[in-house]
Amino acid sequence: MGLRTNSVHKGVYKDGSYNSVTTPIYPTSTFYFDGLGKNKGYDYTRSGNPTRTALEENIAALEGGVGASATATGMAAITAVVSLLKAGDHVITGDDIYGGTYRLFDQVFPKFGIEFSFLNMRDVNAVKAAVKENTKMIWIETPSNPLLNIVDLEAVIAIAKENKLISVVDNTFLSPYFQKPFEFGADIVVHSTTKYINGHSDVVGGAIVYGNKDLEERGRFLVNALGVSESPFDAWLVLRGVKTLGPRMEAHQANALAIAEFLEGHKNVKKVYYPGLKSHPQHDLIKKQMKGFGGMLSFELDTEKVSCDHLFHHLEYFCLAESLGGVESLIEHPWLMSHASMGEKGLRASGITEETIRVSVGIEDAKDLIADLEKALN
Ligand SMILES: *Cc1c(COP(=O)(O)O)cnc(C)c1O
């Protein structure tokens, strides 16, 4: 079945008592037993809940994994995945990953003896050279945030396989509609479902999708042990949002491409980062591993001509806000907002400047969004 069919039909538990077409919410902390050892598959909502199970089946089908865990946030999913490791283990990751992931890897897990190397993962040889005796995991984010750099999934996952490392791909930016990391041999896919999977900016959530049964068993144990599973209400909202993933991604992409082309031709813009532009330096790789370009773009504003604040204040349809992947357009300043936790050194190393602006392009009419930007940029 195609992804759009799966996103509408997978994991939807129609309720036979009243013939509802959608999955009900089961807001219960606990489930009664019919007798000792006899229940209907659920005992306590941290461990399992039918509404959450429905969402997990849906997301697992979209990514092509053997199963999934729905978590309270994207960071909860990432915390659970890194908890597969133990003190003394080493992880290779990018120097331009999501700011919150960077913070977790830089400031929290090292306290428990897990070591991280942050490097430019576009350089496959640098990844190869970073593998050490104690390396256990490679953490990939592609396209990266906010500069839309692309990591070669096939090449980097091959390094993981040669060295028996767990390969993890954060697929939040493209969603399974535009990129399927399991097709390149990834072991685990993670999501912040807060973003495109839910798509309506009304919930935070995450997901871990497993590429094999062994990882699924270990991952499910950790999600329950750490207590990071998603509430039934939130799971229900995400299940509702995911049904329109395909049409939304098409609309995000069409608008993002139109805006990227407009910005590239504007005199007050120095540079545009968008995988759909021919000027993107990794065009061949993009064609090889991505089914589309997504709805995120960034650009360098010529702040000698227009200040960032001027731009933000004169926009009508772009909210000045962090986050991404919702139907409404958002704009923000990575240096002072989404990526501030990286600190100046980390920001410079990843290529983010005081002039970098990130846009999450919504599904409004492209002509209105472009007119809005044109007015604010002039
Ligand atoms: C937002 C985001 C996260 C974290 O997800 P939360 O739901 O905010 O906890 C992780 N990775 C990427 C790429 C993100 O955009």
The ligand as an SDF file (V2000), in Angstrom:
LIG
                    3D

 15 15  0  0  0  0  0  0  0  0999 V2000
   12.1310   19.3390   17.4090 C   0  0  0  0  0  0  0  0  0  0  0  0
   13.1750   18.3550   17.0900 C   0  0  0  0  0  0  0  0  0  0  0  0
   13.5950   17.4150   18.0290 C   0  0  0  0  0  0  0  0  0  0  0  0
   13.0770   17.3990   19.4590 C   0  0  0  0  0  0  0  0  0  0  0  0
   11.7250   17.1500   19.5270 O   0  0  0  0  0  0  0  0  0  0  0  0
   10.7400   17.7070   20.6960 P   0  0  0  0  0  0  0  0  0  0  0  0
    9.4270   17.1610   20.3010 O   0  0  0  0  0  0  0  0  0  0  0  0
   10.8250   19.2030   20.6680 O   0  0  0  0  0  0  0  0  0  0  0  0
   11.2630   17.1750   21.9840 O   0  0  0  0  0  0  0  0  0  0  0  0
   14.5460   16.4780   17.6400 C   0  0  0  0  0  0  0  0  0  0  0  0
   15.0590   16.4750   16.3950 N   0  0  0  0  0  0  0  0  0  0  0  0
   14.6860   17.3760   15.4660 C   0  0  0  0  0  0  0  0  0  0  0  0
   15.2880   17.3150   14.1130 C   0  0  0  0  0  0  0  0  0  0  0  0
   13.7360   18.3420   15.7780 C   0  0  0  0  0  0  0  0  0  0  0  0
   13.3760   19.2270   14.8450 O   0  0  0  0  0  0  0  0  0  0  0  0
  1  2  1  0
  2  3  1  0
  2 14  2  0
  3  4  1  0
  3 10  2  0
  4  5  1  0
  5  6  1  0
  6  7  2  0
  6  8  1  0
  6  9  1  0
 10 11  1  0
 11 12  2  0
 12 13  1  0
 12 14  1  0
 14 15  1  0
M  END
$$$$
